[in-house]
Amino acid sequence: MEDALNYIFDENNVLDDYEDIERILRAPRVFQIRRSYFEEYDERAFSTRFRLCKRSALELLTLVERKLEYPSDRNNSLSPINQLLLTLRYYATASHQLTMGDFAGVSRPTANRVIHRVTAALASLSKDFIRFPETPEDIRETQMEFYNIAKFPKVIGALDCTHIKIISPGGNHAETFRNRKGYMSINVQAVCNARLIITDLVARWPGSAHDERIFSASRRNAIFEMGTYNDSLLVADSGYMNRSYLMMPLDRTQTNEEASYNESQIRTRNPIERLFGIWKRRFPVLALGMHVHLKNCLPIIVATAVLHNILQSKGEECPPDDPELELPTPWDAIIEQGRIREQRSLGNARDINPVRRRLINNYFKTLHYL
């Protein structure tokens, strides 16, 4: 460095511009030591830090490896498995990318590129792993799974929204992302089946958007309106308008049968509440906040949904909490902060029609399981 400075300030040497100075003073490239976490950690330590077991990590790698490979090993390129583990660790901690770079032995810009690259590869699998039941066989199977919960018939999905915390996107419309709880978020709509697998996902609305507004504008609502699913139903909370295919709890019960309906409806809707808790606890980046640009938040939401479905379909339980993760509040408070309470500002639209009320009374009069 001293020789370079002497060269620059030697009056006999004339440099054309600042680019020449930058070229001379550029720091030498340093390749950091990259640890092999896959071999270093045992099964429990690995699943705690990366939120899935080693076997699932290898199976996941086979799905995205071709999209992560570099043409050659020049410039000490990062292997696909290390790219995947870096991204999973980011989902598990929501740490800044400089910290992620230090964790993987790469620079901050490289960590940034790797996270976006792997996230895009995982999100591209959404068509294969986030699927709504379409065939008569799939619809019937889904209905039976929901029926076995609390004898509620014809249900093919539980519907709800949740807040995913983000940083302020800036700009003239930044405040539209501030939800009624006071922080910036994306209001994400999801539909799940009785096995807590996401079957439909909408992740593009700001935190101030009402649940009913999101569902009204969704493609899934349009398909239901067309009658594609015949007499199949969705169950939801009281934040939605009455529709022939959308069942919500009654605001005022008048008979024992209607009270039984409410209890059955709430128990049948419970999977979507459990889903949000498991999804966020497995991937804390969804609950603690994503410190990335808004356009990069949406692929992360989709990618973690794909990961959740893959692991949930295999029956893999949520791993224990990472002791190294610093939480601002206990997990129960964090999950509650992202929950959207029933919104009862829909006026007369909340009153159920007499025909539906009679059908509810007639059906639950025959059931004596509660």
N, C-alpha and C positions, 0 to 999 in steps of 0.2 A: 504493500500500500504506500509506503514512504517513497519507493522508487517511482510509483505512478504519479504521486503529487509533485515530485521533483521534475518529472518530465513535463507535467502540465504547466508549471510556473517557470520553466526555463525559457528565458526570453528568445532563445534561438529556435524554439519549437512553436509553431503556429497551428492551432487547432481550428478547423473550419467552423464548427458549431458545437452546441451543447451535446449533440448525439455522440460526438467523438469523446467528450469528457465522460458521458455516461458509460460508453463502451469500455473505457479504461478503468473506471471505478467500479464497474459491476462486480458484485460479490461472487466468489466462486461457488459453483453448485455443490451443495452438500446433500448426500443421500442419507436419510435417517434410518435407523435400525427399525425393521418391521417385524413385529412379534407374530408368531403363529398362534393366534388365539384358539383356533380349532383344535390344535394338538395340546396346547398349554393347559386349557381348562378341563376339568372333569365335567360330567354331564350336568350336575346341578349348578355349578358355577357358570357354565355356558348358557343354560336356559335362563338363569337369573339375569344375566347381562344382555342377552340377545333376544329374549322373550320367546324362544322356541328351542326344541331339542336338536341335537346334532343330526339325527336322521332326517328330521323335517328340513333342516338347513340344506342338506345335500340334495333332497328331493326338489326343493325350491330352486337350487342352483341349476339343476338340469333343465328347468323351464325357461331360464333367462340367460344361461351361460353364453349362448351364441351371440346374444345382443351385447354382452359385456366384454367379449374378447377383443384384444387389440391385434392388429395385423402382425406385429412383431414384438419382441421383448426389448426393443431399443428404448433408451432413456429410462430404463428401470421401471417399466410399466407395471401397474398394479394388477394382480391376478383377479379373475372373476370372483373367487371366494372371498378375497380380502375386500373387494368393492362391496359385495353383499353384506359382509359383517360390519363394515363401516356404516352403511346405510341403516342396518338394523339397530346398531348402537345409537344412531341419531334418533330413530323412532323411539328408542327406549329411554332416552334422557332429555331430548329437546335442547341439548347443549349447543353452544355457539360453534360455528364451523371451524374456528381456530382450534378449539378443544378437540373436535373430531379429527382434525388433521394431525394433532399431536398424538392422539390415540392410535391412529393408523400409520404413523410415520410418513406423512405426506404434508405438503404445504396447504395453507387455507384455500387458495384457489383450486387446487386439485381436489380437496375434500368437497368443495362446492360442486364441482363438475361431476364428481362420482355420485354424490347424493342425488343430483337431478337425473343422471343417466340411469341409475338403478331404479329410481322411482318411476321414471317413464317406462322402463321395461316391465316392472310389476303392474303398473296401471294398464298396460296394453293387454293384460290377461283378464281384464274385467268381463269381456264378453263370454269368456269360458267359465268364470267362477261366480259371477253375479247374474243369476238368471231367474226370472219369474216363471212359475209353473205355467206351461202353455198346453201341453198335451192332456187329454182326458185322464190318463193314468196318473200323471204328476199332480194334477189338480185333486183327484180323488184321494191320493196318498196324503197330500198336505191337509186336506179337510179332515181326514181321519186322525191325523196327529193332533190337530187343534181340538177336535171333538173329545179326544181322550183326556184332555186337561180338565175340562169342566162341563162337558156335554153341550157345548155351544156348536150348533150345526153350520155347515157350509162355509166356514172361514178359510180363506187361503192366504191371509196375511195380517200381521199386526202393524199398524201405521203410527209413526210419531216423528217428532223433530228433536234435535239436540244442538246445543251451541258448541262449536269448535273454536277455541280461543286463538286469536291472531294478534299481530301488532298492527298499529294504525297503517292503512295503506297510503295515507296522504292524499292530497288533491282536494278538489272542491266538494267531492261527495264522500269524504272519509267518514263523516258522522252517521251516514246511513248504516255503517257497520257496527255502530254502538247499540247494543241490545238494551232491553229495559232493566237489566241488572247492572248496567254501567260500564261494561268492558267491550272491547272490539271482538267480534266473532263472525263466523259464517254459520248461518242457520241451515243445518243439514237434515234433509228428510230421508228416512229409511223405512223400508218394509222388510219384515223378517218372517220366517216360518217358525214352527214350534220348536225346532232344533237350534234356534238362535243363529241361523244362517241368513245373511242379508240377501234378499231377492230383488230389491230395487233401491236405487240410491240417487238422490238429487243433491248436488253439492255446489251450488252457484249463487245462492241468495245471501244478501247481507243480514247481519244479526237483527236488524230492526224489522225484517219481513215477518208477517204473521203466518202461522202454520197453514191456515186456510188458504191464504193467497198462494203459497208455494204449491199446495196440492191442486188447487184449481187450475194452475198453469202447467201442471206436470203432464207428461206423456201418458203416464199410467192412468190418470184420471180420465183422459180422453178415450183410452181403450175401454175402460169400464163403461163410459157413457155410450159407446158404440154397441154395448151388449155382448162383447166378445166372450166374457166369462159367465154368461147366462145368469144363474141365480147365486153365484159365488159372492162372498162378503169379505169386507175388511173390518177390523175392529180398531177403534181409535178412542182418544179421550174427548173431553167436551170442548176442545178448541176448534171443532170443525162443524160445518153446516150439515143438516140432515140430507142424506141421499139414500136412494133405494138400496145401494150396495155398501153403505157405510154405517156400521152400528156403533153407537156411543152409549154411555150410561145415561139413565133417565135422571133428570134434575129433581123430579118429585115422584116418589113412588106412592101408589095408592093401594096396592094389594101385596099380599105375601109373594105372589108369583112375580110381580115386578121387582121386589126386593131380591128374589132369587135370580132374576135376570141380571140385575146390576152386579151381584157377586160373581156370577158366571162370566159376565163380560169383562170384569176387572181381572179375574184370574186368567182368562184367555188372552187378554192384552198384555199380561205380565212379561212374556218373552221379549218384547221390544225394550222394556225398561231394563231388564237384565242384560240384554245385548249391549246397550250403551255403556253400562258399567264395566262389562268384561272387555269391550273394545278399547275403551279409554285406559283401563288399568293394564292391559297387555301392551298398549302402545301409548305411553304417557305424553308423547308429543301432542296428542289430540287434546289433552286436558291441561297441560302446562303452558301451551302456546307455541306457535311456530314463528321463529324469528327469521322469516324469509319473505320475499316479495309475494304479493297476493296471488299472482299468476302461478306461483310455484306451490301454493297451499293446496289448491284443488287436486293436482296429481297425487300429493301425499295422502290426502283423505281417501282417494280411490285406491291407492296402493295398499294402505293399511286395511281397507275393507276387503281387498282380495286376499291378503295374508290371513285376516281373521277367518274368512270362509274356508280357506284351505285347511287351517288348523282345526277349526270347529268341526268340519266334516270328518276329520280323522279322529275326533274325540279327544284331542290333546288339551289338557287342562291348562288354565292360566298359570304361569310359573309364579313362584314366590316373589315378593317385592324386592327390588334391588336395594340393599342397605346403603349403597353409595349415592343413591338418588335423594337429593335434598328437596323435600316437599314444603311448600309455603304453609299448608294446612293439612290435616289428616285427609286420607283418601275419601272418606264419606262426605266431607265438606266440599271437596273438589268435584266429586260426581254430582252432588246436589247443585253446585253452582252452574253446571252445564245443563241441568234439567229444565225443561220448559213446562211450567205449571199450566193447568187448564185455564184457557182464556175464554171468559164468558161475556164477550162484548158483541155477540151476534144477534141480540134482540130476539124478536119473535121467531127467528129461524131455529132457535133451540127447542121450541115446543114440538113434541113428537105428534105425528098425525094419529087420529083415533084408530084407523085401520091397523097400523103397525102395533099400536098398544094392545089391540084385541088379539093379534097374532102372538104377541109375547105372552099374554096371559094364558091363552089356550095351550101353547107349547109347554110352558113351565108348570102348568097345572098337572101335567102328566109325569113330572119328574119329582122325585122325593129323595134326592141324594144329598141335599144341603141340610 
